[in-house]
């Protein structure tokens, strides 16, 4: 996809704004039973905001409210025999709003007459469901739900340039990525963004390949872990693509410093039972670079395309979807003239390229009674190449490296969910993954060389089952997941979640279990055949907490404890542990799975819904993350930040005119985090070797505390047929210099500090029509 195509799309947008005439805004959607997935007939849907509108659902659970004025609303759903649910809704001109409600069946109690809704945006204890509207309004997220998670307590990013997240002190490597319920490879551009040695990470990157225009919601699990999630030791990120509009064609065009987006959606066929939504994006910097604009030393480029086609099948509301995404990214840094050298990197030429794509299909088929059969398969691939070479001088020897990683993943599943009675429900399924990895790592340093090249593959079989029991104020969910690889590794992961409703507004929960994960390829390629290295990392976890909800507020307090076993650690005394791994290839063959680790902490969170023109999200956490090697001495992990304080909020003013609606919003975020850990540098040895050499005090020092203020100012105008939005996002509005890491610079001959990204303004112009 070249820049000429995107210029053509901009001309198409200009003409389309004047030629498309569309009906007023509408709110539509489906109300389903949360277990059987069948539509709930006769449910009352109420839209509360500028107007109070209501309707009821059809026999298949669908509803539609027309002639809705632009603005913010609370949509509530009531149905006899089900618990009440609610969602925040933003209605704009030129774009239909599509919602989905999944209602738990209510257990009738004679002594209980009051109806209570579930905690806002919470499905299970320790989980968060992020609608895309929420992602779009929060400051300095760059339309990425993963970056937005750093507004919640216990979640921090490893650096400002990427979305690698540390969850409750766990390495980003322990994260599970899913799309429409199936495992996929790392779905991010520029996986090397902001890393210490400029090498790609396993589970993050500078930009999410899936544009926010494509996502319906992102479900994030960091506490209670349902049995359907496995092969992880940190958290699960389950992204769901949205369906296109079933009644008319709609478009979105967006231009920002991040990129140019163009999305289209609508019905396919006369019966309107099939919809499509697609998005194309090109990085703004890359486009302007092709047109001759110079952006300085490093050239950064990315482009991607994604789609989702969804069809209704049968009379019971079955769905068949076909979806996919593809993206290419890279950055190029060319060695400068020797007279311009300021730091050692200036004498290097570094070329990085990344190609990532996925394609898949999924079938959800309601059966007789109260059961649903689901199945699907995806194929995804992540191919990365990095080449670095230096200019040699009399004082500075040459350094060269080549890193090529190629991961192919096939993930398939089948499951049956259903209700045996209003009190008892179940989910049984199996997931099968085929994982193939090729790695080439060549490195020529002043005092050493290394070479690793290998291709390894395995099949991961994961059958699972889960039973849910609810009666009165008490509920229990028990699950079991078995993991077996064709490399002869296995694990059995039991899980249990107990909840009790103390008062109509207060729930107390205790959840715990075991989660296991196959080691990242960058670790297990170092394993010799006779080392006793166990590729399956194990985590035992327990969490307890209290959830309070009253009016528009939700308060969540939790305490957690994680214990890690089978952790690969070094046996040669350098204190390496897999719990600190984040990037590159570990070539140390002296690894044995005898290490342990512990994470423990307390988290507090308060959240107010976006009603009456403002919202607030505030949280704090105190935690410790430590590990042991063969000497059984506890040491802090790289991710032991110890504490965090986060406050995010916004205010919006709306003015209704005769022919349009205007709104002006101001949103801010404050982050105060304990600094991550670093290892002291042995400057004498570094000077002798010509590269960074560390002391034996692994992660013995803490970087300075991290402080950042973000700001978003937005203006939105809704006319009859379209909505224009202009926003200015500013990351680190105060320009505070936060430490990223320290390193030895061979050119200057001393230890330097690398700082995080400074002041970054991002102007956004968006049109929905």
N, C-alpha and C positions, 0 to 999 in steps of 0.2 A: 504494500500500500504506500504510494508515494505522495509527495506534497501537492502535486497537481490535482489529485483526487480530492484532497481536503479543501483546496481552494474552490473546486467545483461544488462541494457540499455547502460552502458558505454562500455561494450565489444561489443555490437551490433554497437555502433557508430564507434569504431575502425575498425571493418570489413567493415562497410558501406562506409567509406571514400575511400577505395581502390577498391570497387566493383561497385559503382554507376557511370555511365557515362551519362552525361546529356548535352543537347544542350546549346549554349551560352545564356546569359541573355536576357530577353525580358521585354518590358513594354506594358501592355495591360490594358484595362478597358472599361468603358461605359460612354457615354455622354448622359445625360437625361435633359428633360425639368424640371425645379425645382418645378413646380406645378403639372403637370399631371403625372410626372414620366415616360413618354414615351421616348424611345430612339430618339435621334436627328440624322437623316441621313445626310451624306455628310459634317459633320463638319470636319474642318482641324485641325489636332493634330500635333504640332511641338515640338520636343525635342531639347533644346538648351543647349550645354555643351561642352564636349570634342569633340563631333561631332554634326552636325545639321541634324536631321532626321525628316521625316514627313510622315504622312499617312492621310487617311480620314476614317470616320466611316461608318459602314454597315447600311442597312435599320433599324436594331434594335438598332443602336447607339453604337455598339461595335467597338473597334479598337485594333490593335496589331502591335508593332514595334519589329522586331527581330534583333539579332546580335548587341546588344547595349553594348558598352564597359563599364566596371565598372567606376563609378564616380558620381558626383553630377550634376543634370540637373534642368532646369526650363521647365516644360511642360505647353504649352499654347494651348488653344482651341479657334478657331474662327468659327463662323457659321453665315450665313446671317439671320438676324432677331433676333439674340441673342447677349447678352453682352459677351465680351471676359472674360475668366477666366484663372487662372494660379495656379500651385502648385509646391512646391519644391519636388524634387525626388532624392532618393539615389538608385543607381543601384549597386548590388553586384553579384558576381558569385554564382551559385548554388541556387539562389532565384529569382523567378519571381516577378516583381513589378506590382501590380494591383491598378489602380486608378479609382475614380468615380468623374465625374464632373456633377454638377447640374446648368444649365444655366438659368438665368432669361431672359424672352423675352424682346427685346429692343423696346422701343417706338420711332418710327421714327420721326425725326425733320428735316425739310428742312434746317434750319440754322445750324445744327450740323453735321459736317462731321467726326469729330475725334472720334475714338473708344477708350474707356477707360475700364480698367479692374476693378473688384471690389477690395476693400481693402483686403490685404493679410490675409488669415486665419480668416476673419471676415464675418459672415453671417448676423448678425443684430447688431445694436449698443449695446454695453455692452456685447457682446458674444465673445467667443473664441472657435475655433475648433482646437483641438490638434491631429495631426497625430502622430502615435506611433514612427516613425523615429525621430521626434523632442524630444519626451520623452526620447528615448534611448540615445541621445547625450548630453543632458543637465547634468551638474554635480550634483552628490549626490541626485538624485531623487529616486534611488533604483527601477527604472523601473515602477514608479507609476505616472500616469498623475495627480493625485490629489496633490501629493507633488510638482509637477512641477508648479502648479498654483501659488505657493508662490513666483515665479519669476515675477509675474505681480502685479502692484500697487493695493492696496486695499485688498490684500489677504495675510493673515499671518497664520501660524500654532500655535496651543496653546502650543505644546511642541515638541521637536526634535524627540521623540520616536514614534510619531503617525502622521497620516494625517488628524486629526481634523482641519478644516480650518475656520478661522474667515473672513467673506467677508464683507467689508465695515462696520466693527464694529458689525456685527450680530453674534449671538451665532451659533456654528456648529449644534445645534439642529434644526435650521431652514432649513437645507439642504435637498433637494429632490434627492434620488438616483433612477436612471432608467437604465434599460438594454433593448436594442432594442425597446425603446419607451414605456416600461411598468414599473410601480413602483415595487421596490424590497426592501427587508430588508437591513440593514447595511451589505455590502459585504466585510467585512474586518476581518482578523485574529486579535487576541489579542487586543480586544476593550478596555482593561484595561491598555494598555501601557502608562506609564508616568503620570497617573492621580494622584491626591493628595492622595486619600484614597485607591488607587489600585482597584477601582470599575469600571466596564465597562461604556463607554460612549454610547450614542444613535446613533452617526453618524460618526464614525471613528475607526481607529485601527492602529496597527503597520505595517501591510502588507495587500495590496489589494489582495483579493482572486483571482481576474481575472488577470492572468499573462499578461504582455505586449505582449507576443507571440500571444495572442488571440484577441487583440483589433485592430480594424480598426482606430477608432478615438474616442475622447471624446469631446462632445459639452458641453460647460459651459456657462450658462446664469446667469448674475448678474445685468444686466440693463434692457433693453427691455425684457419683458416676454411674449412670444407668448401665445395665449389662450389655447394651448394644454398642458401647464404646470400649475399644481395646487397643493394645499396642501403643500405649502412651504412659508417661510417668509425670506429666505436668498438668496439661489441660487439653480439652477438646474444642476445636473451632469448626462448627458445622454450618457451612454457608448454603443457603437455599436460594436458587434463582426464582425470580418472579415470573408469573404468566403474563402474556400480553393482553391488551384490551380485547374483549370478545365482541364488541359492538361497533367500534370505529377505529380508524387509524389515528395514531398520535405520534408526536415527534418531540425530541429534546435535543437542543444544541447547546454546547457549553464550551467556553474558551477561558483558559486560565494559564498561569505560569506553568502549571503541571502538565496540561495537555489540551488538545482539541478533541471534544467528544461529539459524536452524532449518534443518536439512538432512534430507532423506529419500532413501532409495535402495532398490532391490529389483528383482525380475524383473517382466517384463510378458509375459503370455500363459502358457499351460500348458506349452509346450515349453522355457521358460526360456532361449531364444536371444536375447531382447531384454531389456536392462536400462535403468534410468533412475537418475539422481542429480540432485537439484535443491537449491538453497539460496536462502533469502530472508534479507535482513539489513536492519536499520534502526539508524541511529546512536542510541546511548543518549542523548547530549546533545540531539539533535533530538527524540527521543520525550519526554523529560522537559520540554523547552521547550514542546512542544505542551500539556503537562499543567499549565503555569503556573509551572514552576521557572525562576528567573532565574539565568543563568550569566555575567552581567556584560555587558561592552560589545558583544561580537561574538556573533552567533547563527550557529552552524554546524549543518548538517544534511546527511545523505546517506542514501540507501536504494538497494538493488540486488537483482537476482534473476538467477540463472544456472542452466543446466541442460545435461545431456548425455544423449542417448538413443543407445544402441549396440546394433546387431544383428549376430549372426553369420549369414553367408550362405554357401551352397555347402558342399561337403564338404571343402574344402582350408583352411578357417579364415579365409575372407574376412570383412571387417568393414565395416559401413555405419553412420556416425554422423551425428546431427543435433544441433547444439549452439548455444548463444547466451548472451548476457548483456545486461543493461541496467541503467543506474544514473543517478540524479539526485543532484546535490549543489549546495550553495551556502553562501555566508556573507554576512551582512548586518551592516554597521556604520553606526549612525545618529549624526549630528552631535549633540554634547552642548550643553547650555546654556552660553552664553559664560562664565558664572561658574565652570564646571568645566573649562575648557580648561587642559591642561598641556603638550601638544605640538601641533604643527600638524595632525596627523591628526584631532584632536578636533573640528575644525570641518567635517569632511567626512562626507558620506553616501556609502557605497560598497556597491553591490549587485552580487554576482557569482552567476551561475547556470551550471550545466554539465549537459548531457544527453549521455550516451555509451551506445551499444549496438552489438551485433554479432550476426549470425546466420550460420550456415554449415553445410556438409555435407562429409563426406569418405568416400571409398571406397578400401579396401585389398583388392586381389584377387590372391591367389597364383595364378600361372599354372603350366603344365606345366614340368617340369624344375626349375630353381632360380631362377625369376624372379617378381617381384611388380609389379603395375601399381597405381599410386596416383593419385588425382585428387580435387580438391575445389575449393570456391569459398566465399568469405565476403564479406559486405557489412557494413561497419562505418561508424559516423558519430560525430563529436565536434562538438557545438554548444555554444559558450560565449558568454556575454554579460556584460560588465562596464560599469557606469555609476557615475561618480563626480562629485560636485558639492560645492562649498564654500560656506560662509557668508562673505559679503563684509563687511569692516569698513573703517573709515577708513584703517587701516594695512596691511590684508591684502587684496589684490585677489582677485577670483574666479578659480577654476580649475574647468574642467569637461572631462570626457573620456568618450567612448563607444568601447568596443572590442567588436566582434562577429566571431567567427571560426566558420566552419562547414566542416568537412572531411568529405567522403564518399569512401570507399575500397572498391573492389571488387577482390579478389585471388583469382585462380584459378591452378591449377597442374595438371600431369600429369607423371608420371615412371615410369620402369621401372628397377628395380634387380635385379641378378642376379649369379650366379657362372658364369663360363666354365669355371673349374677351381678346385680348392682354393687355388691361388696367385693367381688373377686374378679380380677382380670389377669391376663397373661400376655407375654410376648416370647416367642421362640424363634430362633433363626440360626443361620450359619453364614459366615463370611470367609471367602477364600481369596487370598492375595498371592499373585506371582510377582516377585521383586527381583529385578536383574540390574546389577551395578557393574560398571566398568570404570576403573580409575587409572590414570597415568599421572605420576608425580615425580618430576625430575628437578633436582635442585643442586646448583653449583654455588657454594659459598666460599669465602676466602680460606676457610680452614677445614671444610668438609664437603662431601657430596652425598647425595642419596638418590635412590631410584626405586620406585614402587610402581608396578604395573600388573594388573590382574583383573579378571572378570569373575564375579561370583553371583549366584542366583539361588533362590530358595522359594518354596511354597509355604505360606503361613495359613494354617487351618484354624478357624475360630468359631466353634459352635457355642451358643449361649442360650440362656433361658432366664425369665424373670416373672415373678408372681407379685401382684399388688393386692393388698387387702385393706379395705376401708370400712370402718364401722363407727358411727357416731363421731366422737372427737379424736379417735385414734386411727392412724394409718401406718402400714408397714409395707415396705417393698424389699424383697429379697431376690438376688440375682446371682448367677454363676456363669463365668466365661472361661473356656478352656482354650489354650494356645499351644499349637504344635507346629514346629518347622521341620522341613525335610533335611535340615542339618542336625536333626536329633536333639533339639531343644524343646522343652515343654514347660507349661505353667498352668496352674489352676487358680483363678481369681474370683473368690467369693465377695459379694457386696451386700450391705444391709442398710436400709434407711428407715428410721422410726420417727414419727411425728405425733405430737399431741396438741390439741387446741385447748389451751388453758382458759382463754376468754374468747368472746367473739372476734377480738382484734389481735390476739396474741397466740402465735404458734411456737412451740419448742421442738427442736429436732436434734437427733443424734445420727450421724451417718459414718460408715467406715467400711473398710475392705482392703482388697489387694489389687494393684494394677501392675502389669508387666509390659515390657517393651523390648523389641529386638534392637540391638545397638545400631547407631548410625553407621553407614558405610565407612566414613572417615575414621572410625575406631576399629571395626572388626577386620579391616584389611591388614592391620598390624599383627594379627593373631597367628603365631606359628601352630602347626598341626598338633604338637604335643604339649601345649602350654597349660592345658586345663582351663582355658579362657571360656567363660560362659557368656554367650552373646545375648542372654535374656536378663535385663535389669529388672529388679523387683522393688515395688514400693508398697508398704503397708501404711494406711492412712486412717485417721479418725478425726471427725469434726463435730462440734456441738454448737448450737446457737439458738438465738431467739429472734423471731420476725414479728414486728409490730406494725400494724397498719391502721391508720385512722384518717378519715376524710381523704385528703390528697397526699398524705405523707406515708412513707414506708421507712421503718428503721430496722436495721439488720446488725446484730452483734454475733460474732462467732469466734471460737478458739479452735485451733487445729494442731495436729501433730503428724508428721510424716517420718517414716523410717525406711531407709534404703538398704537393700542387701544385694549381693552378687555384683558389686560395683567394681569394674576393672580399674586397678591401680598399678602403679609402677613398682617393680621389685628391685630397682637399682638405686633407690634412695633419693630420687628427685621429687617425691611427693606428688606425682601426677595422679589425678583422679578423673574418671569419666564424668563426674558431676560438675566439673568445671569446663567441659568441652563445649565449644561453640563454633569453631571454624577450622578449615584446612584438613590435612591428612596427618594422623598420628602414626609416625613410622617407628615408634619405640616397640620392639618385639617383646620387651620384658614386662608384659602386662598379665596380671592374674586377678581373677574375680573374687578377691577376698576383702575388698574395701566396704565401708559402710558410710552412711550419712544420715543426718537428722535435720529436719526443718520444723520449727514450731513458732506459733505467733498468735496474735489477737488482732481482729479487724473490726472496725466500726464504720457503719455507712448510714447516711440519711439522704433520702431522695424525695423531692416534691414534684408532682406531675406538672406539666406545662398547662396550667389553667389560670384564668384571671390575668393573663399577660406575662407571667414570669414562671421560672422553674429554678431548682437548685439541686445540686448533687455534691455532697461533701463526705469525706471519708478519711480515716486515719488507720494506720497499722503499725504494730511493733512486732518484729520477728527476728529470728536467728537462723542461719543456715550454715551448718558445719559438716565436715567430713573427716574420716580417718583412713589411714593407709595401713601397711603392715606393722608399723610401730604403735598403732592404737592411740596415737595422740590426736586430739580434736583440734582441727584448724578451720578457720572461716573459709567458706567457699568464695569464689569470685563474685557471687551474686548476693553476698550477705550485706545488704544495704542497711539493715537494722530497723529503719523506721521510714514512714512516709506520711505526708499530710497533703490532701488534695481538696480543692474547692472549685467547682464549676457552676456557673449560673448565667442566666440571661433574662433580659426584659424586652418585650416587644410592644410597640404602640401601633394600633390599627385605626385607620380612618376610612369610613364608608362614604363613597361619593355616588352620584347618580348613575354614572356609567363605568365606574371602576372602583377598586379597593386598593388602598396603599398601606403598607406596613413598614416600619423602621425598627430594627433590632440591634441591640448591643449585647454581646456575649463575651464572657471572660473566663479564664482558667488560671489558677495558681497551683504550682507544684513545688513542694519542698521535700526533698528525698535525701536520705543518707547516701553518701558516696559509695559506689561499688568498690571492690577490693582490687589491689594491684600488688605485684611482686617487686621489691626493691631491685634496682639495677646495679650490678657490679661494674662500675665505670672503668676500673683498671683492666679487667678481663675483656670488657667490650672494646676498649681501645686496642688491645692486642689482637683480637679476633676480627675487628672491623664490622661487627654486627652487634645487636643488642644481646647481652649476656646477663642472666638474672642470678641473684643470690639464692641461697638455699632456704630463705625465709618465705616460702610460697604464700602469696596473697597475705603477706604480713602487714601491709599498710592499707589504710582506707583513703580513697580519693576525697577531696573536699566535698562538703554537702552540695547537692544540686538544687538550684533555685531557678524557676522559669515562670514568666507571665506571658500568657497568650491572649490575643484579642481578636474578635470578629465583629465587624460592623456590616449590617446588611440592609438593603432596601429592595422591596418587592412591590410590583404593580401588577394587579390582575385586571385585565380588560375582559371583554366578553369571550374572545376566542383564543387568548394567549396570556401568558404570564411572563414578565421579565424580572429577573433577579440580578442585582449587582451586589457583590460582597467583597470586602477586603479582609483577608485572614492574615494575621501577623503572628508568627512564631517567635518567641523570645523578644517581646516588644521592648523590653528594657536593655537588650543587648548584653546580658550577663554572660561572662566567660566561665563556663563550666568545664571542669577537667574531664577528658575522655580517657587518656592513658599517657604514660611516659615511655620514652624510647631513647636509645643512643643514636645520635646522628653522626655518621662517620665523616661527613664533610666538615661539620663544625667542630667535631671532636669532643662533644659533651652531651649530657643528657638533656633532652628537651621535653616539654609538655605539649601534647596535642589537645586542643580544646574542641568542645562540641560546637555545633553550628550556631552562629550568632543570629542577628536580626534578619528574619526572612519575611518579606511582604508578598502575599499572593493575591492578586486581583482576579475576581471571577465574574464573568458575564454569562448568564444562562437564560435560555428561552424555552418554555414549554408551550407547545401548540398542537 
